Amino acid sequence: YRFSWDRIRYLCQLRRRYIQLYASSLQQLKVDDSEIREIERDLDSKVILLW
């Protein structure tokens, strides 16, 4: 992958948000996961797992 620093910063912020939402979804029985799904469309699974 080749990213600009702005893109890296954006992906880091997006991944942080994803982790927050995902952790919340694991703790709650009823959760709206539409934002999680939207982030998953934007982030490559490797980015989610590795960063």
Stockholm file with secondary structure:
# STOCKHOLM 1.0

chainA/1-51         YRFSWDRIRYLCQLRRRYIQLYASSLQQLKVDDSEIREIERDLDSKVILLW
#=GR chainA/1-51 SS CCCCHHHHHHHHHHHHHHHHHHHHHHHCSSCCCHHHHHHHHHSCHHHHHHC
#=GC SS_cons        CCCCHHHHHHHHHHHHHHHHHHHHHHHCSSCCCHHHHHHHHHSCHHHHHHC
//
